[in-house]
Amino acid sequence: LNLQHQEVGERITRLKHATEQLQSMRRHLPPGCLREQATEIETTYAAALKENKLIYHALEVDFHKLPALPRAALVKRLPPNSPLYPGFKGMQRPVIQRSSHGISVPDLFSSVVPMSILIAVQNYDTMKNERLKMEAEKLNEQTELMEGIVASLGISDEASSALPESVKRHSSEVKKAGGIKELQNKVNEMSSLRARNKEILADIEETLNKEKLSDAELRRQLGSKCKRISSAELVGPLLQEVSNYREALHSTSAEDKTFKKMFEENRRAIEMLTKSEKELRLLMPARAHRAAEKNPEATSFLLKLIDKAQEIKCERVEILKDIHSKCGTTSVDEILPELGHSKQLSHDEMLKEKLRELTEAVKEEVEKSLRKQKLLMKDVEKWSNRFSSVPHSKSPVERAHVVKSLSHGFDVFQELNKKLPGRIRHYHNLMENLLRLQQKVNDFSFARETEKEELLRTHQQHGSWPGPGTPALIPTQFSTTPVSFTPPLTATEAFLHDKLQSIYLPRTPTALILSAGELDRDRRPSNF
């Protein structure tokens, strides 16, 4: 809190008190206790002292007069969930038994399962889920393959006015995420934050360079009388921080250029996906009407094949629902009664048999659907070749190229939409650190400039004062050092002094010479 509010004196006082408490604590604790915390406190205290001596020169405050720190919220109280255990299935009706004393008591251990059976059932559930998920993935892959073949051949586009399902889905997700406008804003924000960080870094370097030039100018003016520490010895840590931040900006430069290049190359596709379904249909290449007119038989068969493809997709939706429902249930309650009544097979053999029956039924449904798709694709390819056999009909190829471009644009949109927020947060954090460093450098520069002004003012005051007892008009060719007259003078010294004045001092101005002689006579002893 003191660091955030620029309360340097209070911060140093608290760190000093913490260091003193650490020293007293080490007498009563083992040597390695709280080593990391002690190192952190001592390092922070040393850095704060160095920074205060360099820049702020703040005075320490009496620790007992400091206000109390606010309490940190270490944890947040939450109401307990009901039930506490997620696998709790609710209170079951207890089994009533008759004891030897004729009292009805509930059987508390009626639902307890032996550990071996529980482990076997858990393994059964794991293998069941793995095999069912494999069948579901196989079904999804074949469905996407069927849609891709239909889209690449241009069947759905030629035989009906609807867009490919993949294009509809991609367009819906792009619009839900904000579309081209939101992505453009993120790219612009990333660029502006990077530029702003570079400006702050350049300003920091300019301030440090000005301070170095100012220090050099002061040393040129004062010469050997300048005793203060040079800027080169003080700005070393600051220059190291500047170098680290510059390297951080340089390391992200290439990736930022890649992001911008990806965005610009796929801008057209993302713009198309942002539009409505009607506008998107108009932007697709025109359909080859001559093929439909010259091949009415192929057109009718293609329409029937498309209907069959839709039926297969609907069937697969139901199959996937059944698979997911079986994956989401546990088999303890279902299998325990069978395990209790089965006396011929062991637990493992019975579970394997149960698993084989379940997976075989699902696999049979999946294989049946895949066989339908295989036969359908053969007919689709056959009638599609007849449908697009009109010379110079490039519409299916063009539409397939556009669909592929839209799919790639969607992938780029997803990738940029995922990575750009992290890059923006990185630049925001970097800007906070740079602003903190800029404030520190400005304070340092101001302190050095104030010190320079004080030194120059002191030097000017000492240089303009001639000093006590220095004669103002002694020619420099006779003496390079000023003659000081300190009373009392002996008779010989006074006589020689008068002779020297009469020989070497000029005759003008007379008033100054007389005043000097009178001053000397006044300073002689009374017995001279």
C-alpha positions in Angstrom: 0.0 0.0 0.0 2.8 2.4 0.8 4.5 1.7 -2.5 1.2 2.3 -4.4 0.6 5.6 -2.6 4.3 6.7 -3.0 4.7 6.8 0.9 8.4 6.2 0.9 9.1 7.1 4.5 6.3 4.9 5.9 7.4 2.0 3.6 11.0 2.1 4.8 9.8 2.3 8.5 7.6 -0.8 8.1 10.3 -2.7 6.3 12.9 -1.7 9.0 10.5 -2.9 11.7 9.9 -6.2 9.9 13.7 -6.7 9.6 14.1 -6.1 13.3 11.4 -8.6 14.1 13.1 -11.1 11.9 16.4 -10.7 13.7 14.7 -11.3 17.1 12.7 -14.2 15.7 15.8 -16.0 14.4 17.0 -16.5 18.0 14.0 -18.7 18.8 13.4 -20.6 15.5 15.4 -23.2 13.6 18.0 -21.8 11.1 16.1 -22.7 8.0 12.7 -21.4 9.1 11.0 -18.7 7.0 14.2 -18.4 4.9 12.3 -17.3 1.7 10.2 -14.7 3.5 13.3 -13.3 5.4 15.3 -13.0 2.2 12.4 -11.2 0.4 12.0 -8.7 3.3 15.7 -8.0 3.5 16.1 -7.6 -0.3 13.1 -5.2 -0.4 14.4 -3.2 2.5 17.8 -2.8 0.9 16.3 -1.8 -2.4 14.0 0.8 -0.7 16.9 2.3 1.2 19.0 2.6 -2.0 16.1 4.1 -3.9 15.3 6.6 -1.2 19.0 7.7 -0.9 19.2 8.1 -4.7 15.9 9.9 -5.4 13.4 10.8 -2.6 15.5 11.5 0.6 12.4 10.9 2.7 12.6 10.8 6.5 11.7 7.7 8.5 8.6 7.8 10.6 8.0 6.6 14.1 6.6 3.1 13.7 4.3 3.5 16.7 2.6 6.5 15.1 1.8 4.7 11.8 -1.8 3.8 11.1 -2.7 0.2 11.3 -2.7 -1.7 8.0 -6.1 -2.9 6.7 -6.7 -6.6 7.1 -6.2 -8.7 4.0 -9.1 -11.0 2.9 -7.3 -14.3 2.8 -10.4 -16.4 2.3 -13.9 -15.8 1.3 -16.7 -17.4 3.3 -19.0 -19.5 1.1 -22.2 -21.3 2.1 -21.8 -25.1 2.1 -23.1 -27.0 -0.9 -25.9 -29.4 -0.4 -25.0 -32.2 -0.6 -21.3 -31.9 0.3 -20.3 -35.0 -1.6 -21.1 -34.7 -5.3 -21.7 -38.5 -5.6 -24.5 -38.4 -2.9 -27.7 -39.9 -4.3 -30.1 -38.9 -1.5 -31.4 -40.6 1.5 -32.5 -44.2 0.8 -35.1 -46.0 2.7 -33.3 -48.2 5.3 -33.8 -52.0 5.4 -35.7 -52.9 8.6 -34.5 -56.0 10.4 -35.8 -57.7 13.6 -33.2 -57.9 16.3 -33.0 -60.6 18.9 -34.8 -58.4 21.4 -37.7 -57.8 19.0 -36.7 -54.2 18.2 -36.8 -52.9 14.6 -33.5 -51.3 13.6 -32.3 -50.1 10.2 -29.6 -52.0 8.4 -26.9 -49.4 8.1 -24.7 -51.6 5.9 -27.2 -52.7 3.3 -25.6 -50.5 0.6 -22.0 -51.3 1.5 -20.1 -52.9 -1.5 -17.0 -55.1 -1.2 -13.8 -53.3 -2.3 -13.0 -55.9 -5.0 -16.4 -55.5 -6.6 -16.2 -51.7 -6.4 -12.8 -51.7 -8.1 -14.1 -54.1 -10.8 -17.2 -51.9 -11.5 -15.0 -48.8 -11.7 -12.8 -50.5 -14.2 -15.9 -51.5 -16.1 -17.1 -47.9 -16.3 -13.7 -46.6 -17.4 -13.5 -49.2 -20.3 -17.1 -48.6 -21.2 -16.6 -44.8 -21.5 -13.4 -45.2 -23.5 -15.0 -47.6 -26.1 -18.2 -45.5 -26.4 -16.2 -42.3 -26.9 -14.2 -44.0 -29.6 -17.4 -44.9 -31.5 -18.7 -41.4 -31.1 -15.5 -39.9 -32.4 -15.6 -42.2 -35.4 -19.2 -41.2 -36.1 -18.4 -37.5 -35.9 -15.3 -37.8 -38.2 -17.3 -39.6 -40.9 -20.1 -37.1 -40.6 -17.7 -34.2 -41.2 -16.2 -36.1 -44.1 -19.6 -36.6 -45.7 -20.3 -32.8 -45.3 -16.9 -32.0 -46.7 -17.4 -34.2 -49.8 -20.8 -32.8 -50.4 -19.5 -29.2 -50.1 -16.4 -29.8 -52.3 -18.5 -31.3 -55.1 -21.0 -28.4 -54.9 -24.0 -30.7 -54.6 -25.9 -28.9 -51.9 -25.2 -25.6 -53.5 -26.2 -26.7 -57.0 -29.2 -28.8 -56.0 -30.6 -26.3 -53.4 -30.2 -22.7 -52.4 -28.9 -23.4 -48.9 -25.4 -22.7 -47.7 -23.2 -25.6 -46.5 -23.8 -26.4 -42.9 -20.1 -25.8 -42.0 -20.3 -22.3 -43.4 -23.5 -21.6 -41.5 -21.9 -22.8 -38.2 -18.7 -20.9 -38.8 -20.7 -17.7 -39.6 -22.8 -18.1 -36.5 -19.7 -18.5 -34.2 -17.9 -15.5 -35.8 -20.9 -13.2 -35.4 -21.4 -14.4 -31.8 -17.7 -13.5 -31.0 -18.2 -10.0 -32.4 -17.2 -10.5 -36.0 -14.6 -8.5 -38.0 -15.2 -5.3 -36.1 -14.3 -6.8 -32.7 -11.2 -8.5 -34.1 -10.1 -5.3 -35.8 -10.5 -3.5 -32.5 -8.3 -6.0 -30.8 -5.6 -5.8 -33.5 -5.7 -2.0 -33.3 -5.5 -2.0 -29.5 -2.5 -4.3 -29.6 -0.7 -2.0 -32.0 -1.6 1.1 -30.1 -0.4 -0.4 -26.8 2.8 -1.5 -28.3 3.4 2.0 -29.8 2.6 3.6 -26.4 5.1 1.3 -24.6 7.8 2.3 -27.1 7.0 6.0 -26.6 7.3 5.6 -22.8 10.6 3.7 -23.2 11.9 6.4 -25.6 10.9 9.1 -23.1 12.7 7.3 -20.3 15.9 7.0 -22.3 15.7 10.7 -23.4 15.3 11.7 -19.7 18.4 9.7 -18.7 20.4 11.1 -21.6 19.5 14.6 -20.7 20.6 14.0 -17.1 23.9 12.6 -18.3 24.5 15.7 -20.5 23.5 17.9 -17.6 26.0 16.2 -15.4 28.7 16.5 -18.0 28.0 20.3 -18.4 28.2 20.7 -14.6 31.6 19.0 -14.5 32.8 21.2 -17.3 31.8 24.3 -15.4 33.1 23.3 -12.0 36.1 21.2 -13.1 37.9 19.6 -10.3 35.7 21.2 -7.7 32.8 19.0 -8.6 32.7 16.2 -6.0 29.3 14.6 -6.6 28.8 11.1 -7.9 28.7 10.9 -11.7 25.5 9.9 -13.5 27.2 6.9 -15.1 27.6 5.3 -11.7 23.9 6.0 -10.7 21.9 5.1 -13.8 23.3 1.6 -14.2 20.2 -0.2 -12.6 17.8 2.1 -14.5 19.5 1.4 -17.8 19.4 -2.3 -17.1 15.6 -2.1 -16.5 15.2 -0.2 -19.8 17.3 -2.8 -21.6 15.1 -5.6 -20.2 11.9 -3.9 -21.3 13.3 -3.2 -24.7 14.2 -6.9 -25.1 10.6 -7.8 -24.0 9.2 -5.6 -26.7 11.6 -6.9 -29.3 10.8 -10.5 -28.5 7.1 -9.9 -29.3 7.7 -7.9 -32.5 7.8 -10.9 -34.9 4.7 -12.5 -33.5 2.8 -9.3 -33.7 3.7 -8.9 -37.3 2.5 -12.5 -37.9 -0.8 -11.7 -36.2 -1.3 -8.6 -38.4 -0.3 -10.6 -41.6 -2.8 -13.4 -40.8 -5.5 -10.9 -40.1 -4.9 -9.0 -43.4 -4.7 -12.1 -45.5 -8.0 -13.5 -44.2 -9.8 -10.2 -43.8 -12.1 -10.9 -46.8 -13.1 -14.3 -45.5 -13.8 -13.0 -42.0 -15.8 -10.1 -43.4 -17.9 -12.6 -45.4 -18.5 -14.8 -42.3 -19.6 -11.7 -40.4 -22.4 -11.0 -42.9 -26.0 -12.4 -42.6 -26.9 -15.7 -44.3 -28.7 -13.9 -47.1 -25.8 -11.6 -47.9 -23.4 -14.5 -47.7 -25.4 -16.5 -50.2 -25.3 -13.6 -52.6 -21.5 -13.3 -52.2 -21.0 -17.0 -53.2 -20.2 -17.7 -56.9 -23.2 -18.1 -59.1 -24.8 -21.5 -59.7 -24.4 -23.3 -63.1 -28.1 -23.2 -64.3 -27.3 -24.8 -67.6 -26.2 -28.0 -65.9 -29.5 -28.2 -64.1 -31.5 -27.5 -67.3 -29.6 -30.1 -69.4 -29.5 -32.7 -66.7 -32.9 -32.8 -65.0 -32.5 -36.5 -64.2 -29.2 -35.8 -62.3 -30.8 -32.9 -60.5 -33.7 -35.0 -59.2 -31.4 -37.8 -58.1 -29.1 -35.3 -56.3 -32.1 -33.8 -54.5 -33.0 -37.3 -53.3 -29.4 -38.0 -52.2 -29.3 -34.8 -50.2 -32.5 -35.8 -48.4 -30.9 -39.2 -47.6 -27.8 -37.4 -46.3 -30.0 -35.4 -44.0 -31.7 -38.5 -42.8 -28.4 -40.1 -42.0 -27.4 -37.0 -40.0 -30.6 -37.1 -38.0 -30.1 -40.8 -37.2 -26.6 -40.1 -36.0 -27.8 -37.4 -33.7 -30.0 -39.9 -31.9 -27.1 -42.4 -31.8 -24.8 -39.9 -30.3 -27.4 -38.9 -27.7 -27.7 -42.6 -26.7 -23.9 -42.9 -26.5 -23.6 -39.8 -24.3 -26.4 -41.0 -22.0 -24.6 -44.3 -21.5 -21.3 -42.6 -20.8 -22.8 -40.3 -18.2 -24.2 -43.1 -15.9 -22.5 -45.2 -13.4 -23.1 -49.0 -13.4 -23.0 -49.8 -9.7 -26.7 -49.9 -9.1 -27.3 -51.7 -12.3 -24.7 -54.4 -12.0 -24.8 -55.1 -8.2 -28.0 -57.1 -8.3 -26.7 -59.2 -11.2 -23.4 -59.8 -9.4 -25.3 -61.0 -6.4 -27.5 -63.5 -8.3 -24.7 -64.8 -10.6 -23.0 -67.9 -9.1 -21.5 -69.4 -12.2 -19.2 -66.6 -13.4 -16.6 -64.5 -11.5 -17.0 -60.8 -11.2 -14.4 -60.0 -13.8 -15.8 -62.4 -16.4 -19.3 -61.2 -15.9 -18.3 -57.5 -16.3 -16.4 -58.4 -19.4 -19.4 -60.1 -20.9 -21.6 -57.2 -19.9 -19.2 -54.8 -21.6 -19.0 -56.8 -24.7 -22.8 -56.9 -25.1 -23.1 -53.1 -24.6 -20.3 -52.1 -26.9 -21.3 -54.6 -29.6 -24.8 -53.1 -29.7 -23.4 -49.6 -30.1 -20.8 -50.6 -32.6 -23.4 -52.4 -34.8 -25.5 -49.2 -35.0 -22.4 -47.1 -35.9 -21.3 -49.6 -38.6 -24.8 -49.6 -40.0 -24.8 -45.9 -40.3 -21.3 -45.9 -41.9 -22.4 -48.4 -44.5 -25.3 -46.2 -45.5 -22.9 -43.3 -45.9 -20.5 -45.3 -48.0 -23.2 -46.3 -50.5 -24.6 -42.7 -50.5 -21.2 -41.2 -51.3 -20.8 -43.5 -54.3 -24.1 -42.4 -55.7 -23.3 -38.7 -54.9 -20.0 -38.9 -56.8 -21.7 -40.7 -59.8 -24.5 -38.2 -60.2 -22.3 -35.2 -59.4 -20.1 -36.1 -62.3 -23.1 -36.2 -64.6 -24.5 -33.0 -63.1 -21.3 -31.0 -63.6 -20.4 -32.5 -67.0 -21.4 -29.3 -68.9 -18.3 -27.8 -70.7 -16.6 -24.8 -69.1 -18.7 -25.0 -65.9 -16.4 -23.8 -63.2 -19.0 -22.9 -60.6 -18.5 -26.0 -58.4 -14.8 -25.5 -58.3 -15.1 -21.9 -57.5 -17.6 -22.5 -54.8 -15.5 -25.2 -53.3 -12.5 -22.8 -53.2 -14.7 -20.2 -51.5 -15.9 -22.7 -48.9 -12.3 -23.7 -48.2 -11.2 -20.1 -47.9 -14.1 -19.4 -45.5 -13.1 -22.4 -43.4 -9.5 -21.2 -43.2 -10.6 -17.7 -42.3 -12.7 -19.1 -39.5 -9.7 -21.0 -38.1 -7.6 -17.8 -38.3 -10.4 -15.9 -36.6 -10.5 -18.5 -33.7 -6.7 -18.4 -33.3 -6.5 -14.6 -33.3 -9.5 -14.3 -31.0 -7.8 -16.7 -28.6 -4.3 -15.2 -28.6 -4.9 -11.4 -28.9 -6.5 -10.9 -25.5 -3.4 -12.5 -23.8 -1.1 -10.2 -25.8 -3.2 -7.1 -24.9 -3.0 -8.1 -21.2 0.8 -8.5 -21.6 1.1 -5.0 -23.0 -1.1 -3.5 -20.3 1.1 -5.1 -17.6 4.2 -3.9 -19.4 2.8 -0.3 -19.6 2.2 -0.3 -15.8 5.8 -1.3 -15.2 7.1 1.3 -17.6 5.0 4.1 -16.1 6.3 3.1 -12.7 9.9 3.2 -14.1 9.2 6.5 -15.8 8.0 8.1 -12.5 11.2 6.8 -10.8 13.4 8.2 -13.6 11.6 11.6 -13.5 12.0 11.8 -9.7 15.7 10.9 -10.1 16.2 13.5 -12.8 14.4 16.2 -10.7 16.6 15.4 -7.7 19.8 15.6 -9.7 18.7 18.9 -11.4 17.9 20.4 -8.0 21.3 19.3 -6.6 23.0 20.8 -9.7 21.3 24.2 -9.1 22.4 24.2 -5.5 26.0 23.4 -6.4 26.1 26.2 -9.0 24.5 28.7 -6.7 27.1 27.8 -3.9 30.0 28.1 -6.4 28.8 31.5 -7.7 28.5 32.8 -4.1 32.0 31.7 -3.1 33.6 32.9 -6.4 32.2 36.5 -6.1 33.5 37.1 -2.4 37.1 38.4 -2.5 38.0 37.1 0.9 39.2 38.9 4.1 42.4 41.2 4.0 43.0 40.8 0.2 44.4 44.0 -1.4 42.4 45.0 -4.4 45.2 46.7 -6.5 48.4 44.6 -6.2 49.7 44.0 -9.8 49.6 40.4 -10.8 53.1 40.6 -12.5 54.8 41.0 -9.1 52.9 38.5 -7.0 50.6 35.6 -7.8 49.4 35.1 -4.3 47.5 37.7 -2.3 49.3 39.3 0.6 47.3 39.0 3.8 47.8 41.5 6.6 47.2 40.0 10.0 47.7 42.2 13.1 49.7 42.8 15.2 52.7 43.8 12.9 56.2 44.2 14.2 58.2 47.4 13.5 60.3 45.8 10.8 57.3 44.3 9.0 55.5 47.6 9.1 58.5 49.5 7.7 58.9 47.0 4.8 55.2 47.1 4.1 55.2 50.9 3.7 58.2 50.7 1.4 56.7 48.1 -0.9 53.5 50.1 -1.2 55.4 53.3 -2.1 57.4 51.4 -4.8 55.0 49.0 -6.4 51.5 50.4 -6.0 50.4 52.9 -8.7 49.7 56.5 -7.7 46.1 56.3 -8.6 43.6 56.0 -7.2 45.1 58.0 -4.3 42.0 57.5 -2.1 42.3 53.7 -2.1 46.0 53.8 -1.3 45.5 56.2 1.5 42.7 54.3 2.9 44.8 51.2 2.8 47.7 52.9 4.6 45.4 54.4 7.2 43.9 51.0 7.7 47.3 49.5 8.3 48.4 52.3 10.6 45.2 51.7 12.6 46.0 48.0 12.9 49.6 48.6 14.2 50.3 48.3 17.9 50.0 51.4 20.0 53.7 51.2 21.1 55.0 51.3 17.5 
